[in-house]
Amino acid sequence: MKNRIIFSIFTISAFIILITSCSNPNEIKEKQYYTEGMYLYKKHCQSCHMEDGRGLGELIPPLAKADFLVKNKDLLSCIIKKGINNVKVTVNGKDYQSIMPANEGLGTIEIAEIITYITNSWGNKTAAYTIEEVEMNLKKCL
């Protein structure tokens, strides 16, 4: 009986090691960004966009299954960093015009992590967002 338990533990451990060692560096980085982005989203975004990304009725646009995220991926860094004030955005065919506070204290990696999380949650699926993309897009902010 003890031998079976030891063998089972060993087999499971070996399987886990095998799976994680087969991951390529990009997959590992994307998983790291997603996990960190989830924490940052909860801290900085969830109170308005809600835990499930559905937004807040007519006031705050949804992030869940949001076409805006794909169509305007190059604006996301600026929106997160600088906020928006009374600018009309259209999400899934519906217009929203509200205020989103700036998050000036967030660094480029944190913005990349948040974008990676929101663009890969609640029915969204895109590639991980890189620090280089954030830096490039922040230079275009008005």
C-alpha positions in Angstrom: 0.0 0.0 0.0 2.8 2.4 0.9 4.6 1.6 -2.3 1.5 2.4 -4.3 1.1 5.8 -2.6 4.8 6.6 -3.1 4.6 5.5 -6.7 1.5 7.6 -7.3 3.1 10.7 -5.7 6.2 10.2 -7.8 4.2 9.7 -11.0 2.1 12.8 -10.4 5.2 14.8 -9.6 7.0 13.6 -12.7 4.0 14.5 -14.8 3.8 18.0 -13.4 7.5 18.5 -14.0 7.2 17.2 -17.5 4.3 19.5 -18.4 5.9 22.6 -17.0 9.2 21.8 -18.6 7.5 21.5 -22.0 6.2 25.0 -21.9 8.0 27.5 -24.1 9.2 30.8 -22.6 6.5 32.8 -24.3 3.7 30.6 -22.7 5.3 31.0 -19.3 5.6 34.7 -19.8 2.0 35.0 -20.9 0.8 32.9 -17.9 2.9 35.2 -15.6 1.5 38.3 -17.1 -2.1 37.0 -16.9 -1.7 36.1 -13.3 -0.2 39.4 -12.3 -2.7 41.2 -14.4 -5.5 39.5 -12.6 -4.2 40.8 -9.3 -3.7 44.3 -10.7 -7.2 44.3 -12.3 -8.7 43.5 -8.9 -6.8 46.3 -7.3 -7.3 49.0 -10.0 -10.2 48.1 -12.3 -12.6 45.7 -10.7 -14.6 48.3 -8.7 -15.9 49.8 -11.9 -15.7 47.1 -14.5 -16.8 44.4 -12.0 -15.3 41.1 -11.2 -16.8 39.4 -14.2 -15.8 42.3 -16.6 -19.5 43.1 -17.4 -19.1 46.8 -16.5 -21.7 48.9 -14.6 -24.9 49.2 -16.6 -25.2 52.3 -18.7 -22.2 54.0 -16.9 -19.2 51.8 -17.3 -18.5 49.8 -20.5 -18.0 46.0 -20.3 -14.7 44.3 -20.9 -16.3 40.9 -21.2 -16.5 39.9 -24.9 -15.7 43.5 -25.8 -15.0 44.2 -29.4 -13.5 47.5 -28.4 -10.5 45.7 -26.9 -9.6 44.1 -30.2 -10.4 47.0 -32.4 -8.5 49.5 -30.3 -5.7 47.5 -28.7 -3.2 50.3 -29.5 -5.3 52.7 -27.3 -5.5 50.5 -24.2 -2.2 51.6 -22.8 -3.1 55.3 -23.0 -6.6 54.7 -21.6 -5.2 52.8 -18.6 -2.4 55.2 -17.9 -4.0 58.5 -18.7 -7.7 57.7 -18.2 -10.5 59.2 -20.3 -12.7 62.1 -19.6 -16.1 62.4 -21.3 -14.9 60.7 -24.5 -17.4 58.5 -26.4 -16.4 54.9 -26.7 -18.4 52.2 -28.5 -18.4 48.7 -27.1 -20.4 46.0 -28.8 -22.4 48.6 -30.7 -23.3 50.5 -27.6 -22.0 54.0 -26.8 -20.6 55.0 -23.4 -19.4 58.4 -22.4 -18.0 58.6 -18.9 -14.9 59.3 -16.9 -12.2 56.7 -16.3 -9.6 57.9 -13.8 -5.9 57.8 -14.8 -3.5 55.3 -13.3 -0.3 57.3 -13.6 1.4 55.2 -11.0 1.3 52.0 -13.1 4.5 51.1 -14.9 4.8 49.6 -18.4 5.0 46.0 -17.2 1.9 46.5 -15.0 -0.1 48.0 -17.9 1.1 45.1 -20.1 -0.1 42.6 -17.5 -3.5 44.2 -17.1 -4.1 44.3 -20.8 -3.0 40.7 -21.1 -5.5 39.8 -18.4 -8.5 41.7 -19.7 -7.9 40.6 -23.3 -7.7 37.0 -22.2 -10.6 36.8 -19.8 -14.4 36.7 -20.0 -14.6 35.4 -23.6 -11.7 37.5 -24.9 -8.7 35.8 -26.4 -5.7 37.6 -27.8 -1.9 37.3 -27.6 -0.1 38.6 -24.5 0.6 42.3 -24.6 4.3 43.2 -24.4 6.2 45.9 -22.5 7.4 47.1 -25.9 3.9 47.5 -27.2 3.0 49.5 -24.1 6.0 51.8 -24.5 5.3 52.4 -28.2 1.6 53.1 -27.6 2.2 55.4 -24.6 4.4 57.6 -26.9 1.2 58.2 -29.0 -0.9 59.4 -26.1 -2.4 62.8 -26.5 
